[in-house]
């Protein structure tokens, strides 16, 4: 069964609109999906771990 066959009864229906809640503006909808720092401080931890690893690699290179 194709998607068109599966949804043929609803594909041309009008989009439901609420009588209670007005439609959200495109800006407000977009703000919901804007990037955010879910893990604050995580970027700094990654940078610090990279610095430590680079220091170790440099020291090991000198010892060999």
Backbone torsions as a table, in degrees:
resi	resn	phi	psi	omega
1	UNK	NA	128.2	179.4
2	UNK	-80.6	163.2	178.8
3	UNK	-61.7	-37.7	-180.0
4	UNK	-63.4	-42.3	178.1
5	UNK	-67.7	-39.6	-176.4
6	UNK	-64.5	-37.2	-174.5
7	UNK	-112.7	17.9	-175.4
8	UNK	-61.5	-26.2	-179.3
9	UNK	-75.6	-19.8	-177.6
10	UNK	-118.9	-8.6	-172.1
11	UNK	-61.3	-34.3	-176.8
12	UNK	-102.7	12.2	179.2
13	UNK	-73.7	153.1	177.2
14	UNK	-69.7	143.9	179.2
15	UNK	-66.9	130.8	-179.5
16	UNK	-67.8	139.7	176.2
17	UNK	-127.0	140.1	-178.3
18	UNK	-79.1	142.9	174.9
19	UNK	-87.1	-19.5	-179.4
20	UNK	-88.1	-42.4	-171.5
21	UNK	-112.6	123.6	177.8
22	UNK	-70.1	156.9	179.4
23	UNK	-64.8	141.7	179.7
24	UNK	-78.3	140.4	178.7
25	UNK	-67.8	159.4	178.7
26	UNK	-61.1	-36.8	179.5
27	UNK	-64.6	-43.9	-179.9
28	UNK	-66.5	-38.4	178.5
29	UNK	-65.7	-43.0	-179.5
30	UNK	-64.4	-34.3	-179.5
31	UNK	-63.4	-28.0	179.1
32	UNK	-65.8	-26.8	-175.8
33	UNK	-108.1	10.0	179.3
34	UNK	-65.4	147.4	178.7
35	UNK	-62.3	147.1	178.0
36	UNK	-146.3	159.4	-178.9
37	UNK	-89.0	87.1	-179.3
38	UNK	-66.8	-32.7	-178.7
39	UNK	-116.3	81.1	-178.3
40	UNK	-63.5	136.1	-179.6
41	UNK	87.6	-9.6	-177.0
42	UNK	-65.9	-40.6	-179.9
43	UNK	-60.2	-42.4	179.0
44	UNK	-64.5	-38.3	178.2
45	UNK	-63.9	-40.8	178.5
46	UNK	-63.5	-44.2	179.3
47	UNK	-62.6	-42.3	179.7
48	UNK	-65.0	-42.6	178.1
49	UNK	-61.8	-40.5	177.0
50	UNK	-63.5	-40.6	178.3
51	UNK	-63.3	-44.5	179.6
52	UNK	-62.6	-43.7	179.5
53	UNK	-63.8	-40.0	178.8
54	UNK	-65.2	-40.4	177.9
55	UNK	-62.0	-44.4	179.0
56	UNK	-61.9	-45.0	-178.9
57	UNK	-62.7	-38.8	179.1
58	UNK	-65.7	-43.8	-179.8
59	UNK	-65.5	-42.6	179.1
60	UNK	-64.0	-35.0	178.1
61	UNK	-65.8	-34.1	178.9
62	UNK	-74.3	-32.4	-176.4
63	UNK	-74.8	-25.7	-174.9
64	UNK	-78.7	NA	NA
